[in-house]
Amino acid sequence: MPVPTAAQPEPARLTGSDLALVEALQRDPRAPWTRIAAAVGTDATTAARRWDRLQAAGLAWLTAYATAPTTTVGYVDLACRPDALTELTRELCGWPSVFSVERTTSRFSLFLSLAARDLDALDELVTGRIGALPGVREVRFAVATRVYREGSGWLVNALAPEQRAVLDETAVQARLVVPQQWDDRDVRALVESLGEDGRRSYAELARDCRMSESAVRRTLARMLRNHELDFRCDLAHVPAGWPVIAGYRLDLAAGDLDRAGTAIAQLPETRLSAAVVGEGNLVVSAWLREPAGCTGFERRLAAAAPGARVLDRAITLRMPKRMGRLLSPHGLGGAHQAIIPAR
């Protein structure tokens, strides 16, 4: 699958009203347009039309995906030969089990997020397939054990408190039911269809998945209730005003990990805070307004996690794939590839 590389004109920036619409969908992804419109101060037809415009321009999109622990997640840093970087990026962007790809300033040029059915499958994916690719020099591998925040929990914070009160915020609150592994073709078809467009109607989902509309409603309700599925309203980070993605690997005392991971997850810049087993025990990613913002964010990291050692820090130069969606150099959303855990 090709990775966009050609120079492109800089896209228009998202406006305040655009960001308000995005936040409404972050908080209540499948809410009827009447409720979304009430939150952002417009009518349903206008809200739907604005969302269609943002989607068509690749400025924002809504997706869905299976959640851990229904999926085993790994984070991999790859050091590679400079002349192999472009081809490795292109190759890995085409793998359904590699759901995000970042090119960074670290000596590990690529940072990958992986999905697998279990640890054996993850090991085979990393050591048996990725490690054997031409040009790979070194692999650093970590397994996620707990995610304190990921992209579905990050908010643009463009709505006033009275606007947020209109919305059902269960989508950004933790569920209490522990999900079970599933291996049902109908369920997987539903996840893949929602992955491409999280606001597809029940009728469209029924047609795509060859299920009855009532079966779609029951299955989706159960998956949401059991936290087997998460929705995520995402946006092009560069035109949205967060052009800098900073990544960190931290090492903390075991007794401090949960408290620090939770505290870091509450920082408004944090997109990812995940406990891992690997080199270091906490992986963090943040969206920032400018490179100089890294210093201030690191001060807040230090306050949230006293005693933590920063083992590695890097800025993302390009993110050609995020949660299964190919991105342009400016971060505009393009084609979606279903996330299929390695087996």
N, C-alpha and C positions, 0 to 999 in steps of 0.2 A: 504494500500500500504506500503510495508516494507521500512524502513529507513536503509541504509547501516551502519553497526556498526563494522564489523569485521576489524581487523588490516590489512592494505594493504601496500605494498611496496611504498616508496615515488616515485611519478612520476618524469619523466624528466622535467627540467625547459624549459620554452619557450625561444627560441633564439631571437636575435634581428630581424632576418628575419621573424620569426613567428609573432612577435609583429607588425612589419611593415604590414604584410598581414592582421592581425586583425584590425589595424587602417584603412587600406584602405576599409575594409568591414564595419567598424563603420561609415565611412564618406559616403559611397556609397554602401549600402547593396546589391542591386540587379544589380549592374553594370555588364556588360559583362566581362568575364575573360580577354579579350584583354585590357580593360581599367584598370582593377585591376593589371594586369601584367605590364603594362606600368608604373604604379605608384610605384611598388615595385622593378622594374628592373629585370624582368624575362620574360619568355614567358607564353602564356595562359595555355598551357598544364601543365607546371610545377606549376603554381599558383593554378590551380584546383586540381592537385594531392596533393600539400602540404595542401590545405584546407581539402581535404578528410581525410588526415592523422590526422590533428588536431581534426577534428570531431570524427573520429573513436576512438581516444585516450581519448575523453572527455575533451580535453584541450581548446577547443573553440567551439562555436555554434552560430547560428543565428536564432533568433526567431522574432515573431511579435505578437502584442496584441492590443486590443481596448484601446483607450486613454480616459482620463477624458476630458470633462464632459460626454462622452458617458457612463462612469462607475463612480459610487461613490466609493471613496477609503477611507478606514479607517486604522488606526494604533492602535494595541492593545498590551499592555504589560500584561503578565499573571504572577502572583505569585502563586506558587503551592507547594504542598508537595514534598520533595525531592524524595520520593519513587514513585511518580506518574509522574515524569518528562519524563522518557523514553517512557512510554505508551502514554502520552499526545502528545509528539513530533511525535510519529508514527501515531497516530490518525489524528492529524491536517495536517500532510504532505499528507494525502489521501483526503483532502477536496478540490475540484476544486475552491472554492471561497477563499481559503487561498492560495495566490500565492507565499508568501515567509514566511519562518520560520527561526528564529535565536535563538540560545541558548546563553545567555549573562551572564556577571558577575554581573549584577544588581540584586537587591532583586526580581525584576520581571524577572524570569528565561527565559521566552520566549517573543520574540518580533515578532509579526505577522503583515503581510500586507494583507489586505482584499479587495475584490471587491464585490460590490452589485449593484443592479439595481437602488436603491434609498435609502433614509434615513430610511424608514420603514423597508426595507429588511435588511439594515445594522444593525439596532437596534435588529431585531429578530435574526440575525446571532450571534451577540455578547452576548446579554443578554439572549436570549431564548435557544441558542445552546451551544456556547462556555462556557458561565458562568455556565452552568449546568453540565459540564463534571466532572467526579470524580477526585478529587485531586486539583481542582482549588480553590485557597483561596481568590484571589483578582484580579480584572480586572481594568486596566486603559485604557481609550478609547478616541481616538481623531479622528476627521473627517478632511480629507485634503480639503482645500479650494483653494489652488493654489500651483502648483508644479513649482518651479524655475529651478530645474534640477533633473532628475532621471537618471537611468543607461544608457538610450539610448543617453544621452548627454555627457557622460564621455568618454574621449579618452585616449589611452595609450601614445600618443605623441611620436611615434617612427619614423614618416616620416619627411623628410626635407621639407621646404616650396615648393621647386620646384616639389617634388613628390605629395604634396597635390593639387597643381594646376591642376593636371591631372584629378582630381575627381570632381564629382558633389556633393556639400556639402549641398544640400537642405535637406537631411535627418537629419542634426543636427542643422537646423535653424527653428525658430518658424514659424508656419503657421498663417495666419491672419483670415482664415475662421472659424467660430464657428460651430463645428459639431452638428448634431442632433441625438437624440436617434433613434436607429434602432432595429427592432425585426424581422429580416428576416432570415429564416433558411439557405438560400443559402449563405448569408453574414457570418453567424456564422460558417458555414462549411468551408468557405474560411479562416476566422481568425484562426480556429483550425488547419487547414492544414498548414498554414504559421507559426503557433506557434511552430509546431514540427520542421519545417525546412524552414526558411525564404527565402532560395534560390531555392525552388522548381520552376520548369519551369511552364509556362502557360499551357502546355499540361498536366503535372502531376497534376496541380491544377484543371484543367477541369475534369480530370478523377476522382480525389478524391471527388470533389464536385458535380459531375454529372451535370455540366454546359457546355455550349459551350465555346471554347477557347476565342472567341470574347467577350462573356459575362463576363468571368473572367477578361479580360483586361480592359473592361469598368468599372467594379465594383471596381477593385483594383485602377485604376487611380482616380476614384471619391473619394475613401476612403483616398488616400494619399493627394489629393488636399484639402479635407475638414478636414484633420488631424483627421480622425476617426480611423486611424491605425498608429502604430509606429513600426519600426524595431529596433532591438537591437542585435548587435554582442557582445556576452559575452564571458568570458574566465574564466578558473579555476584560482582563485585569488592567491592561494598558490604557485603553480609552476610558475605563471607569475611574482612573486616577490612582491606581495602585500598581505602578509599573515595576516595582522592585519586589522580588520574592527572595527572602533570606532563609537559609536552612542551617540548623544547628544539631550537633550531637552532644548530649550532655551525659555526665556520669555523676550519680548521686548515691548516697548511702541508701541501702534497701529500705530502711525505716522511714526515709524522707520522700520516697518516690511518689507514692499516691498523693500526698499532700501537695508536693511541688507540681506534679503533672496536672492536678486539678487547678491549682492557682495559676499556672501558665495558660491553661485553657481559657481562663476568664479574661485574659488580656485581649483587648479589642482587635489587635493585629494578628492574633494567633489563628492560623488556619488548620494546623495539625499539632497535636500534642499526644504522643503515643509512647507508652512503655514498651520496651523491646528487650529481647535477649540477644546480645551481640556485643560489639565494641561500643561501650557506653550502654546506658539503660533508658535513655529518653531521646526521642527524635522530635524536633520542633521545626515548624515552618511558619513564616509570617509574611503577610502582605504589607508593604510599606510604601510611602509616598515618594521617597527619594533614597539614594544610597546612604546619605548622611544619617538617615533615620535608624540605621543599624546600631549606632552608638546608644541612642536613647532606648531602643528596644532591649539591648543587652543589659542596660542598667535596670530595666524593669524585670528582665529575666533573673538577674542577680538578687533583686528584692523578693521575687516570688519563690526563688529556690536558693536560699543561702547555703553556701558550701558546695554548690554544684561546680564541677569542672567542665569547661567547654573544650571538648576534644577536637571539634572541627566546626568551621563556619564557612559558608559559601553563599554567593549570590547566583541565582539562576539567570543565565544569559538567554536561553530560549526554553519554552515549554511546548514542544510540538504535539504533546498528547496529554489530556487531563481527563480522568475518569472515563476513558473509552472514546473521547471526542478529539479528533485531530484539530489542531489550532494553527492559525497563520502566524507569521512572525510578530504581528501586533496582538496576538492572543484571541483573534476572532474565531468563533466556533465554526467548524466545518462538518465533515461527514462523521457520523457516529458508528463505532464498532462495538458490538455487544461484548460485554466482559464475560468471558467464559473461563472459570477456574481450571487450572491445569489439573490433570488426573494422572 
